[in-house]
């Protein structure tokens, strides 16, 4: 079993569970199909599983490492965004809503996506490659956001929290009483959801 599934904290895990989306962080495995680094590129993308009948052998030596996500909300929580090639329409929507939701950076339609990728990189992982979170009230978060409660990642959807697992959302819980909760989804992506981007969720 390969270590190639990604959880909402951005960790790359081993599980027999399948994923609906594929991701790319560059070449992060060795010739023995072992993960040796959390990322190589600051451009973390989410791709379709099928595109133009292209065929790949998973973890081919010296080729980019295929990662897999349970759903798109999980990929966003981990810090990925839509691919500009195989998901052009989603990419265009993401950039449009990212710009609308994050006016403070003073970017515009001509801004290269690499500048947005650098912002997301600073929001998802610190210098020690640990997940960055921030605290926010649940009633200030949009559907599709991931938070930590009880030490476990949960998806917020229609004022309910769903506990994440590699095989799907396995437990619905009441909203916690805490004033704030740690948010896993990077802040600028939360703003993107508020602006109108609705991620695919396997609810």
Buried (B, 14 or more C-beta within 10 A) or exposed (E): EBBBBBBBBBEBEEBEEEBBBBBBBEBBBBEEBEBEBEBBBBBBBBBBEEEEEEEEEBBBEEEBBBBBBBBBBBBBBBBBBBBBEBBEEBBEBBBBBBBBBBEEEEBEEEBEBEEBBEBBBBBBBEEEEEBBBEEBEBEEBBBBBBBBBEEBBBBBBEEBBBBBBBEEBEEEEEBBEEEEBBBBBBBBBBBBBBBEBEBBBBB
